[in-house]
């Protein structure tokens, strides 16, 4: 029977090699929680073993039960009638089983019934859920709603909302976008107003709301009359009641098990979460971090599934007297797919550790402040982890979602005509993958989010250390290629910055971000190759291809091959 954790040697590799001790110590309050909860870990080894057991259980659940229902969920989809939304029968069963396994409160505090797991472990579970059924991830992954309430809500709000997530009574939705406010959330118009007693109410429409039939909504609303920018927006929590109407559900290309709703709030009672006016400039940005990591894990799960389908089919499909697996062109495609899956996984979990460190440092700062301890060093640490996370999170979302679309495309190509048929799983995977580089910020917006960190070269110290390292054997040759890529990057960066032209910088951003990515991912793979001999093949394929791509990126920038964008009005007639 398949287990999506134990049978995935690369996922197990990443779990076994997590640099996680400091994160776990902070998360577990130096294991003081074991005094209050008899199931809390007593030391680091105990915590990691607990994580492993839960991931193994998740692997069994996703591999043997959730994945078996995915095709039926896709066909049935979420159903809408008379303002009411019902999950597909398979989705209902999936949520029930995830709840019984305590996984719907995976990242939530133990005092509310959660497991208190850090982000990276959660992302590993999310990858497996998405591999089984990408649409289910959009429900499983919205534990972030409760986590935001835990971070910024009052004690009363925490008690009111969070336990229901852990028991499976509640699922969540983040109601951000509107018909005229998609990526540009500063344009949000939904009104938040107070009555004479100071109670808050919501009035307006939200669109493209994932899991919009949820019991709990986090709603971005305009609380300051007369404002038109982000400074007039606050965050609110509310329950779904008779004042919240689902106007319709969207008929989508993929992820059919996840209802995407248009919602109308008709004077809905709500509660302010956190500080007034901080809804967009603080809370949504925090929420988006988590959401983008979740979509990245979703994309990786889809990629893994598509690769597996292609590999199995290629070994079974006989043409001209032999399995197509033995045709060099097919084998080459499969190797490229495998390399993409593995470097994507390396990027995701490296980023996860940085985000974990950022979040746990915030917790430690709060603890030290309450104890009257100095937080100067911790504040410096927080600045560092925040800068790195602000770069790596959009970079991760960019690569993993783009690769998911490429891998599912190639998987369908290997299947030939059969891959185009609904009887084969890859057809659904290709449809599900397409949304990953659109929602939670398109690939283009991820480039915009990442470019500042690239221009400021915030990984300079990291790259300096890697360059000074003596890699053994054949890895030294690959290290020299990364040095060459770094020279190319600095040359291109200087060329762009010397122009002192913001418009030129904007059109060069994609190439600069990609150049920087080659370096970070390349060094990740080199370090992994020192641990695991098989990884040498992955590192070699990736770095050699990256050097070739880096030269193309440089050619585009130095020869200004994209400058026709600056003449779009003359071309697009």
N, C-alpha and C positions, 0 to 999 in steps of 0.2 A: 504494500500500500504506500502511495507517495507521501512524502513529508517534505513540504516546501522549505523547511529549514535544514534538516539533517542531510537531505540529498543534494543540497546546493553547496558544494564545497567552497565556492568563492565567498558566499555569504558567511559560512562558518569561519573561513579564514579571517574575514574582517572582524567578526565578533571576537575571535581568539586573540587578535592583535590590537584591540582597542586600548588606547592610552587613557584609562578611565578612572584611575584611582582617586585623583583630586575631585573629580565630578561626583563620584559616588560618595565620598566622605562628606562633601557639602550637602548633597541631596539627603543624606541620612543623618545630618546633624552630628557627625562623628559617631554614628550608630547609637545615639541616645534614644532614637525612636523605638529601639528594641525593648526598652524598659516599659513602654506604654503599649506596644503592639507585639504580641508574642510571635507573630509571623514576619516581623521586620528582621532584616539581616543583622547579625551581630558583628560582622567584620566584612572587609572587602571581598574576600573569597566567597563568603556566604552570599553576598549580594550578586556577584557575577553568576554563581551557580543558580540562583533564583531567576535571574534574567534568562539564562540558558533554558531552564525548564519551561518557562513561559513561552519562549520563542519556539521550542520544540512542540509545545501544545498548539501554538498558533499554526505551526507548519503542518501538523496533523489535521487540524480543523480546516485550513485552507486547501490543502492538497486532496483531502478525501471527501469533503462535504460541500464547501462553498463553491469550489471549482466545478463540481458535478451539477450544480444548479444554474450556472452562469448562462448557458445557452437559453434555458427556459425563461430566466429573468429578462434576457435581452429581447426575446420574442413577446412576452407579456408586457413588460415595462410597467411604469407607474401609471395608475388609472385615475382619471379625473371625471367627476360627475357632481353637479349641483353644488359647486364650491368646495367639494371634499376630495382629498387626494388619498389614495391607498397605494402602498407599496405592492410590488409583485409578490406573489405568495412565497417565492424563493427568497426574496429580500427579507420578508418578515421572519422566516425561519433562520436566516443568517444572523439577523440582529439578535434573535432569541438565543442562539448558540454563543455568539460573542459575549452577550451579557452573562450567560451562565458560566462562562470562562473568566469572568471579571475583566474582560478586555475593553469594555466600553468606558471604563474609568482608569485606563492604563496610566495616564500621566497625572491623574488627580490625587490630591493628598489622602493619606490613609484615614485621617479623622473624618472624612466624608464617605469612606468606603472605597477609595481608589487604591491603586498599586504604587503610586509615587515613583514611577519610572522616568528616567531622563529621556530627552528628545531622541537621541540616536537609537536607542533600543526601540522606541516607539516607531521610528522610521523603518527599522528592520521588519517590524510587524506589519507596517503599512505597505511595504514592498510586497510582502507575501499576500496580503489581502487583495492588492491591486492585481497581482499575477493571477489570482483565482477569479476575481470579478472586479474590474476597474471601477464600475459604478458603485460598488459597495464601499470603496475607499472614501467616496464623497460623503458618506454617512459616518463611517468609522473615524474618519479624519477630523470631524467637527467637534471632537472633544476639546479643541482649542477654544470653543466658545465658553465652556465652563472654566477653562484655565485662565482666560482673560478676566472673568468675574473673580476668580481666586486672587489674581494679581492686583486688581484695581477696585474691586467692590468692597462694600462694607461687610462687617461680620454677619449682619442680618441677611444681606443679599447672598452671601456664600452659603449660609444655612438653608436659604430658601431654594436655591437653584442647583447647587453642585451635587448633593446626594442623589437627586433624580437621574443625573447622567450616569452615575456609577451603578444604579440599579436597573438601568435600561428603560426607566419610565419616560425619560426625556431624551430627545435628540436636539441638536442645535442647528442654527443657520445664522450666517452673517449677512444682514440686509444692508448692503452698501449701495449697489448700482441702481440707477434710475433710467428712464427712457432717454434723458438728455445728460446723463452723468454716468459714463462708463469708466474709462481709464482716468478721466478728469473728475475726480471726486470732489474737487472744490466747487463744482457746479451743483452739488446736491441741494434739492429744494424741499424735501419732505420736512414738514413743520413739526417742531416740538414746542409746546406751549404749556403754561401753568394756569391752574385755576386760582381762585382767591385764597385757597388753603395751601398753595404751593405744590399741589400734586401735578405731575407731568402727564401729558397726553401727546399722542402722535397722530398726524394727519397727512396723508399723501400716498404716493405709489412707489413701489420698488419693483425692479425688473431683473430678470436673469438671476434669481436667487436660488442657489443650490440648496436642495433639501428644504425648500420653502414651506413645506408642510410640517416643519419641526414644531415641537412644543415650546421651545425657547428661542427667541431672536435677540441678537445684538444688532441694534439699528443705529446707523449714522444719520443724524437729523440736524436740521438748522434750528438751534436754540436761541440765536441772537437775531431778532428782527432787524431788517434793514441791511444785513451783511450779505456779501456775495462771494466771499472767499473762505478758505479753510479755517480761518480764525473764528468763524461763526458757527462751527459745527461741534456737537457733543455726541457722546455715546450713551445709548440707552438699552436697558434690558426689559423685555416684556414677554408675557406668556401669550400663546395663541388662544384667543377667545372669540366670541361672536363678533367682536369689532374688527377682527383681522379676516379679510376675505381673499381667498385665492381666486383671482380673476380667470386664470387659465394656467395650464402647464405648456411648456414649449415642446414642439415636436422636433426632435433632434436627430442628427446623424448617428450619434453613438451614446454611450453610457445611459442606456434606456432605463436601467434600474434606479437611477438617481433623478428624482423629479426636479425640474428647473421651473420655478414659478414666478408669476407676476402677482404681486401682493398689493392689496389696498388696505391701508390703516385708517380706520374711521373713528377718530377720537379714542385711540387705544390707550388704556392705562399703562404707564411705563415708569421706570426708575432710572434716574441718572446714575451712570457708572463712572466712578472717578471724578475728575474735575471738569467743570463746565469749560467749554471752548477748546478742550484738548482731544476731542474725538478723532479728528483727522491727523493733526500734527504729532500726536503721540500714540494713541491707542490703535488706530487703524494700521499705522506703520508697523507696530509690534505684531498685530494680528496677521498682517501680510507676510511677515517673516516666516511665521509658522505655516501659513497657507502655501507659500511658495516651496517650502521644504516638503510639505505633503504632496503637492503636485509632482515634484521631482521624484519622490518615492513611487508615486503612482505611475509615472512614465517609465521608471526602471522596472517595475513589476510587469508592465505591458511588454517592455523590451525583452525581458527574460522569457516570458511566455511565447512571444513571437519567434525568438531564437530557437527555443525548444521545439516548437512546431516545425520549423524549417529543417532542423537537424534530423528529427524523426522521419519526416517525409522524404528527405534526401537519401536516407539509408534504406528506406523501404521501396522507393519508386525506381523501377527498373526500366531503362530505355537502352535500345541497341545492345542488349545482352548484359548490361551491368547497371548497378545502382548509380543514380546521378550524383551521389556523394563522391564518386570516383572521377567525375568530370572536373578537371582543374578549375574551370571558370566558376563552377558551383562551389567547390571547396574553398576557393578564394573568397567568395561572398560570405560563406559561413564563418571563415576566420575573421573577416572584417566585422561581422556582426558580433562574434564572441569578444573581440577586442573592445568594441564599443560598449558592450554590456559591462565588461570588467573595469574599464577606465571610468565609466559613469558611476559604478558602485564605489570606486575609490574616491572619486570627487564628492559624492553624496555624503559618505560617512566621515570623511575628513572635515567637510563643512559642518556636519552635525556636531562634531566634537567642539569646534570653535563656537557654535551657537550655544551649546551646552555650557561651555565655560563662561560665556557672556551672561547667560541667565543665572547660573549658580553664583557668579561673582556678585550680581545684584542682590541675591538672597543673603550672601555673606556680609555685604555692606550694611544691609538693613539690620542684621543680627548684631554686628559690631556697634552700630550707632545706638541701639537699645542698651548695649552693655557699657557704653561710654568709652569704647576703644577707638583708637585712631584708624581712619579709613583712607589715609593719603595714598598708601601703596596700592590698596585695592581699587581706588578710583583710577589710578594709572593703568592697572591691569584691565579695568573695565573699558577704558578708552581704547586700549590695544585690541581687545577681543571684539569690541563693537566695530572698529574700523575694518578688521579682517572679515567679520560676518557680513558687514554691509557690502563688501566686494564679492565674497564667495557665494552668498545666497542667490543673487541674480545670475551670477555666472553658472551656478549649478542648474538653476531652472532653465536657463538658455540651452545648455548642452544636453541635458537629459531629455527635455521635451523635443528638441530638434532630432536627437538620435532615435527617440521612440518612433517618430514618423519615418525615419530612414530605415530602421530595422524592420518595422512592419511592412513597409513597401517591398524591401528585399525578400522578406519571408514569403509574401504573396507571389513575388516573381519566381522564387524557387518552386512554389507549388504549381506554377503555370495556371492554366485555365481553371483547375479545381479550386485554387485559392480565391477565385472570384465568386465562388458559390457559397451560399449560406450554410451548406452542410459542413464546411470546414471552419475551424475556429479562427483561422487567421483573418477571415473576412471581418469578423466582429472586432478583433484586435486592431485592425487598421482603422476602423471607424472610431473606436474608443481612443486611440492614440491622438487623433487629429485635434482634440480639444486641448491637449496638454500644453501646446505652445500658444494657446489663445487666452484661457482664463487665468486669473490671478496675475495678469500682466502679460501681454504678448511678448514674443521674443525680442521685438524691437524695443519695447520698454525695458526689458532686462539689460539690454546694451546701454541704454540711457542711465539706468541705475548703477551699472558697474563702472562706467568710464571714468568717473572721478577718482576712484581708488586706483585704477590703472595709471592715469596721468600722474598721480601723486606717488606712484611706485611703492605702495604700502607693504609689499612683500619683499622689499629690497634686502632687508636683513636676513630673511629666510633664504633667499636665493644666494646671497653672499656665502652663507654657511654651507649650502649645498655645493656651491662651486669649489669651495676649499676642501671638500671631502674627497678622500681617495677611494673611489669605488673599485672593487676587486675585478680582476679578469676582464671579460668582454664588456662589463658594465662601464668601464672607463671610456670606451669608445662612444657609448651612448651618452655618457656625461659630457663628452666633448661636443656632441651634436647639440645638446641643450645650451652649452656655452655659446655656440654659434647662433642659436635662436635668440639668445639674450642680446647679443651684439646687434642682430637684425632689429630686435624690438627697440633698443635705445636709439638706433639710427633713424628708425621710422618716427619714434616719439619726438626726437629733436627736429626732424623735418616738419612735422605737423605743428609743433609749438613755435618754431621760428617764423612761421607764416603769420602768427598773431591774428588769425582769421577764425572766429568762432564758427562760422558756417562750414568752413573747410574741416574744422575739428569734428563737427557733428557727423559729417559724411565719412570721415576716417575712423569713427569710433568703433564700428564693428570689427574692422581689421586689427585695431590696437587691442581690443578686448580678447580677440581670438589668439593673438600672439602671446599675450600674458597668460592665457589659459594653457597653452602648450607647455609653458615652463612649469606652472604649478602642478599640472597633472603628470607631466613627464617625471618630475622629481618624486612624486608620490609612487609612481610605478617603479622607479629605480630602487627606492627604499624597500618596496615589497619584493622585488627580485632578489635582494640580499637575503630575505627570509625564506622565500619559496622558489626553488629552481625553475618550476614551470612558468613562473611569472616573468622570467627572462624573455620568453617568446612574446608575451603581451607587451612588455616594455619596449622590446626591439621594434615590433611592428608599429606601435604607436609613435615612438620618437622619430623613427625614420620617415614615416608619413608626415609627422608634424613639421620636420625640417623642410620637406618639399612644400608643404602648405604655407609655411612661414615665408618662403621665398615668393610665393604667389601673393600673399598678403602685402609683402614689401613692394612688389612690382605694382600692385594696385595703388598703394599710397605714393610711392616715389614718382611713378609715371602719371599719377593723378587720373587713373582710368575711370574713376567715378565722377569726375567733374561734370559729366553731362547732366548729373542731378541738378547742378547749379543752373542749368538751362532748360529745366523741365517745362516751363511755359512755352518754349519754342518747339519742343519735341511733341508734347502731348496736345495735339490739335484735334 
